[in-house]
Amino acid sequence: MQGVTSPRILVTGVAAMDFVFFVDEMPRTAEKYKTGQASIQGGGGGANAAVSVARLGGASVFVGRAGSDPVGDMIAADLVAEGVDISLLKRFDAAGSCFASIYVDSHGERQIMSYRDPELPTATDWLGAAAGISFDAVLADTRWPDGALVLLELARDCGKPGVIDVEAPVAAAIPALLAASHAAFSTQGLKDWAGHDDLERGLKEFSAKSGKFACVTRGEEGVIWRRGDQSGHVPAFPVKAIDTLGAGDVWHGAFTLMLGDGMAEVEAMRFANAAAALKCSRLGGRAACPSRAEVEAFLHNQAQVV
């Protein structure tokens, strides 16, 4: 890492368990299907990003919610096994944990049916404990807007990078979006915020309105970014995509970790592109998240090719 110690990243968002089925083609009719390959693994955008931070050499603290149920036990155990600090994972007796059924086809594309208990409390009164943890950056998403706002305001008040992973729908997360120092949109997230399909125009409008760094991730087309009058494109690395599940989560974790380590945005995006490319090149969502050594070796090899 660039710094003397590993950057500590606070990550908030959804934690879940994924029941993943690999199929030749997506199911289209109401009948029974069988697969010869399946897995049960930890999932959820925030939790995946927290694991990405840990795999890439950062000190990862997951700040989130789960039920006091068997699925919640699985979520907690999986995060601990990955080296993620779960001291701020709040368990609730009267709510169920999140889980999803996921189909991944032979082209690496995915179809997700997820469950989130509407009774899972959204209150943030218990998040005051986060203020007692030293950290170098915060990563939040739009799935728990209230929690995202608390942590991104904490990052802003401490003068640390605060990244928000912006997925649609955006409306409920506008206060959190404006509290962040860096907005990393998905294509759908930017279209939802802007109200139109022109991504470059949308970034320009958001940057002008907020004065913040903004980018939009576009898979194999790379990332476009803007800060004020400056803008650019960071190309994706060409790989054969086997499984895209969790690629965006890996990207956001990698990007935030690099910002927390003092790296400039363009280089941080290039590093994140490499981490996401490696994840897509092999089966498994969280299970396929690369290590720091793998990403650095990949970037070295890419430089040799150039």
C-alpha positions as CSV (number, residue, x, y, z in Angstrom):
1,M,0.0,0.0,0.0
2,Q,1.1,3.6,-0.5
3,G,0.7,4.5,3.1
4,V,2.6,3.1,6.1
5,T,-0.5,1.2,7.4
6,S,-3.4,-0.3,5.6
7,P,-6.2,2.2,5.0
8,R,-9.3,1.5,7.1
9,I,-12.5,1.8,5.1
10,L,-16.0,2.0,6.6
11,V,-18.5,0.3,4.2
12,T,-22.2,0.5,4.6
13,G,-25.0,-1.1,2.5
14,V,-26.8,-4.4,2.0
15,A,-25.5,-7.7,3.4
16,A,-27.1,-10.9,2.1
17,M,-26.7,-14.5,1.3
18,D,-26.8,-15.5,-2.4
19,F,-28.1,-18.8,-3.7
20,V,-26.4,-19.0,-7.1
21,F,-27.4,-21.3,-9.9
22,F,-25.3,-21.6,-13.1
23,V,-27.4,-22.3,-16.2
24,D,-27.0,-22.4,-20.0
25,E,-29.9,-20.0,-20.6
26,M,-32.1,-17.9,-18.3
27,P,-35.4,-19.7,-17.3
28,R,-38.3,-18.3,-19.3
29,T,-41.2,-20.6,-18.5
30,A,-43.0,-21.8,-15.3
31,E,-41.5,-25.3,-14.9
32,K,-38.8,-27.1,-13.0
33,Y,-35.2,-26.7,-13.8
34,K,-32.0,-28.5,-12.8
35,T,-28.4,-27.4,-12.8
36,G,-25.1,-29.2,-12.3
37,Q,-23.4,-26.3,-10.7
38,A,-24.5,-24.0,-7.8
39,S,-23.2,-22.3,-4.7
40,I,-24.2,-20.6,-1.6
41,Q,-22.1,-17.5,-0.9
42,G,-22.2,-14.2,0.9
43,G,-23.7,-11.3,-1.1
44,G,-25.2,-7.9,-1.0
45,G,-23.5,-4.8,-2.6
46,G,-22.1,-3.3,0.6
47,A,-20.9,-6.6,2.1
48,N,-19.3,-7.6,-1.2
49,A,-17.5,-4.2,-1.4
50,A,-16.3,-4.7,2.2
51,V,-14.9,-8.1,1.3
52,S,-13.2,-6.5,-1.8
53,V,-11.5,-4.0,0.5
54,A,-10.2,-6.8,2.8
55,R,-9.0,-9.0,-0.1
56,L,-7.2,-6.0,-1.6
57,G,-5.2,-5.4,1.6
58,G,-7.4,-2.8,3.4
59,A,-8.8,-2.8,6.9
60,S,-12.5,-3.3,6.2
61,V,-15.3,-2.4,8.6
62,F,-18.8,-3.3,7.6
63,V,-21.6,-1.1,9.0
64,G,-25.0,-2.6,8.3
65,R,-28.1,-4.5,9.4
66,A,-29.2,-8.1,9.5
67,G,-31.8,-10.2,11.3
68,S,-31.2,-12.5,14.2
69,D,-31.9,-15.5,12.1
70,P,-30.0,-18.4,10.5
71,V,-29.3,-16.3,7.3
72,G,-28.0,-13.5,9.5
73,D,-25.7,-16.0,11.2
74,M,-24.4,-17.1,7.7
75,I,-23.8,-13.5,6.7
76,A,-21.9,-12.7,9.9
77,A,-19.7,-15.8,9.7
78,D,-18.9,-15.3,6.1
79,L,-17.7,-11.7,6.6
80,V,-15.6,-12.7,9.6
81,A,-14.0,-15.5,7.5
82,E,-13.0,-12.8,5.0
83,G,-11.3,-10.7,7.6
84,V,-14.0,-8.0,7.8
85,D,-14.7,-6.2,11.1
86,I,-18.4,-6.7,11.9
87,S,-18.5,-4.9,15.2
88,L,-21.0,-2.4,13.6
89,L,-23.2,-5.1,12.0
90,K,-26.5,-4.6,13.9
91,R,-28.7,-7.7,14.4
92,F,-32.4,-7.3,14.9
93,D,-34.7,-9.9,16.5
94,A,-37.9,-8.8,14.8
95,A,-36.6,-8.8,11.2
96,G,-35.3,-11.2,8.7
97,S,-32.0,-11.0,6.8
98,C,-31.6,-10.4,3.1
99,F,-31.1,-13.2,0.6
100,A,-31.3,-13.7,-3.1
101,S,-31.8,-16.4,-5.8
102,I,-29.4,-15.7,-8.7
103,Y,-29.1,-17.3,-12.1
104,V,-25.9,-16.9,-14.1
105,D,-26.0,-17.9,-17.8
106,S,-23.3,-19.2,-20.1
107,H,-22.5,-15.6,-21.2
108,G,-21.8,-14.5,-17.6
109,E,-25.0,-12.4,-17.4
110,R,-27.1,-12.6,-14.3
111,Q,-30.7,-12.5,-13.2
112,I,-31.4,-11.7,-9.5
113,M,-34.5,-12.2,-7.4
114,S,-33.8,-10.6,-4.0
115,Y,-35.7,-10.4,-0.7
116,R,-35.3,-7.6,1.8
117,D,-37.5,-7.6,4.8
118,P,-39.6,-4.4,5.0
119,E,-39.5,-4.7,8.8
120,L,-35.7,-4.3,8.9
121,P,-35.3,-1.0,10.9
122,T,-34.0,2.0,9.0
123,A,-33.2,4.0,12.2
124,T,-29.6,5.2,12.6
125,D,-29.5,6.1,16.3
126,W,-27.0,3.3,16.9
127,L,-24.5,4.6,14.3
128,G,-23.0,7.1,16.7
129,A,-20.4,4.3,17.5
130,A,-18.9,4.8,14.0
131,A,-17.6,8.2,15.1
132,G,-15.3,6.4,17.5
133,I,-13.5,4.5,14.8
134,S,-10.5,6.0,12.9
135,F,-10.9,5.6,9.2
136,D,-9.5,6.8,5.9
137,A,-12.6,6.7,3.6
138,V,-16.2,5.8,3.6
139,L,-18.2,3.8,1.0
140,A,-22.0,3.8,1.0
141,D,-24.7,3.0,-1.4
142,T,-28.3,4.1,-2.1
143,R,-29.9,0.9,-0.6
144,W,-30.0,2.3,2.9
145,P,-30.2,6.1,2.4
146,D,-30.4,7.0,6.1
147,G,-27.3,5.0,7.1
148,A,-25.4,6.3,4.0
149,L,-26.1,9.9,5.0
150,V,-24.8,9.5,8.5
151,L,-21.5,7.9,7.4
152,L,-21.0,10.2,4.4
153,E,-21.5,13.3,6.7
154,L,-19.0,11.8,9.1
155,A,-16.5,11.4,6.3
156,R,-17.1,15.0,5.1
157,D,-16.7,16.4,8.7
158,C,-13.5,14.4,9.1
159,G,-12.1,15.6,5.7
160,K,-12.0,12.0,4.3
161,P,-13.2,10.7,1.0
162,G,-16.8,9.7,1.0
163,V,-17.9,7.6,-2.0
164,I,-21.5,6.7,-2.9
165,D,-22.4,3.9,-5.2
166,V,-25.4,5.4,-7.0
167,E,-28.0,2.9,-8.1
168,A,-31.6,3.6,-9.1
169,P,-33.9,4.7,-7.6
170,V,-31.9,7.7,-6.5
171,A,-34.6,10.1,-5.1
172,A,-34.6,8.8,-1.5
173,A,-30.8,9.0,-1.4
174,I,-30.3,12.6,-2.7
175,P,-29.2,14.0,0.8
176,A,-26.6,11.2,1.0
177,L,-25.5,11.8,-2.6
178,L,-24.9,15.5,-1.9
179,A,-22.9,14.7,1.3
180,A,-20.5,12.5,-0.6
181,S,-17.2,13.7,-2.0
182,H,-17.3,11.2,-4.9
183,A,-20.4,10.0,-6.7
184,A,-19.9,6.7,-8.7
185,F,-23.0,6.1,-10.7
186,S,-24.2,3.0,-12.5
187,T,-25.6,3.7,-15.9
188,Q,-29.1,3.2,-14.6
189,G,-28.4,5.3,-11.5
190,L,-27.2,8.3,-13.6
191,K,-30.1,8.0,-16.0
192,D,-32.5,8.0,-13.0
193,W,-30.9,11.1,-11.5
194,A,-30.6,13.0,-14.7
195,G,-34.0,12.1,-16.2
196,H,-32.4,11.3,-19.6
197,D,-30.1,8.8,-21.3
198,D,-27.1,11.1,-22.3
199,L,-24.5,10.0,-19.8
200,E,-21.8,12.6,-20.5
201,R,-24.5,15.4,-20.3
202,G,-25.7,13.8,-17.1
203,L,-22.2,13.9,-15.5
204,K,-21.7,17.4,-16.6
205,E,-25.1,18.5,-15.1
206,F,-24.3,16.7,-11.8
207,S,-20.8,18.1,-11.5
208,A,-22.1,21.6,-12.2
209,K,-24.8,21.3,-9.7
210,S,-22.9,19.6,-6.9
211,G,-19.3,20.7,-7.5
212,K,-18.2,17.1,-6.8
213,F,-16.2,14.4,-8.6
214,A,-18.6,12.1,-10.5
215,C,-18.1,9.0,-12.7
216,V,-20.3,6.4,-14.3
217,T,-19.2,2.8,-14.7
218,R,-20.2,1.1,-18.0
219,G,-18.8,-2.4,-17.7
220,E,-16.7,-3.4,-20.7
221,E,-16.9,0.2,-22.0
222,G,-14.9,1.5,-19.0
223,V,-15.6,4.6,-16.9
224,I,-16.3,8.2,-17.8
225,W,-15.7,10.9,-15.2
226,R,-16.0,14.6,-14.6
227,R,-14.9,17.2,-12.1
228,G,-15.7,20.7,-13.0
229,D,-14.4,21.4,-16.5
230,Q,-12.2,18.4,-16.5
231,S,-13.4,15.1,-17.9
232,G,-12.1,11.8,-19.3
233,H,-12.4,8.1,-20.0
234,V,-10.7,5.2,-18.2
235,P,-10.9,2.2,-20.5
236,A,-11.9,-1.2,-19.2
237,F,-9.4,-4.1,-19.5
238,P,-10.5,-6.7,-22.1
239,V,-11.2,-10.1,-20.6
240,K,-13.4,-13.0,-21.4
241,A,-16.4,-12.4,-19.0
242,I,-17.3,-15.6,-17.3
243,D,-19.5,-14.2,-14.5
244,T,-20.3,-10.5,-13.9
245,L,-22.0,-11.0,-10.5
246,G,-20.5,-8.6,-8.0
247,A,-18.2,-6.8,-10.4
248,G,-19.6,-3.4,-9.6
249,D,-19.2,-4.1,-5.8
250,V,-15.6,-5.1,-6.3
251,W,-15.0,-1.9,-8.4
252,H,-16.4,0.4,-5.7
253,G,-14.5,-1.3,-2.9
254,A,-11.3,-1.1,-4.9
255,F,-11.8,2.6,-5.9
256,T,-12.6,3.7,-2.4
257,L,-9.6,1.8,-0.9
258,M,-7.3,3.5,-3.3
259,L,-8.7,6.9,-2.5
260,G,-8.3,6.2,1.1
261,D,-4.7,5.3,0.4
262,G,-4.1,8.8,-1.2
263,M,-4.3,7.7,-4.9
264,A,-5.6,10.2,-7.4
265,E,-9.0,9.5,-9.0
266,V,-7.9,8.4,-12.5
267,E,-5.3,5.9,-11.1
268,A,-7.8,4.7,-8.6
269,M,-10.3,4.0,-11.4
270,R,-7.7,2.2,-13.4
271,F,-6.9,0.0,-10.4
272,A,-10.7,-0.6,-9.8
273,N,-11.1,-1.5,-13.5
274,A,-8.4,-4.1,-13.2
275,A,-10.0,-5.6,-10.0
276,A,-13.4,-5.8,-11.7
277,A,-12.0,-7.3,-14.9
278,L,-10.3,-10.1,-12.9
279,K,-13.5,-10.8,-11.0
280,C,-15.4,-11.1,-14.3
281,S,-12.9,-13.5,-15.7
282,R,-13.9,-16.3,-13.2
283,L,-16.9,-17.9,-11.7
284,G,-18.4,-16.7,-8.4
285,G,-19.6,-13.3,-7.1
286,R,-17.8,-12.6,-3.8
287,A,-15.7,-15.8,-4.2
288,A,-14.1,-14.5,-7.3
289,C,-13.0,-11.2,-5.8
290,P,-9.2,-10.8,-6.5
291,S,-6.4,-10.3,-4.1
292,R,-4.1,-7.2,-4.1
293,A,-1.2,-9.3,-5.5
294,E,-3.4,-10.6,-8.3
295,V,-4.4,-7.1,-9.3
296,E,-0.9,-5.7,-9.2
297,A,0.3,-8.7,-11.3
298,F,-2.5,-8.1,-13.8
299,L,-1.6,-4.4,-14.1
300,H,2.1,-5.2,-14.5
301,N,1.3,-7.6,-17.3
302,Q,-0.9,-5.0,-19.0
303,A,1.9,-2.5,-18.9
304,Q,4.3,-5.1,-20.4
305,V,1.9,-5.6,-23.3
306,V,1.7,-1.9,-23.9
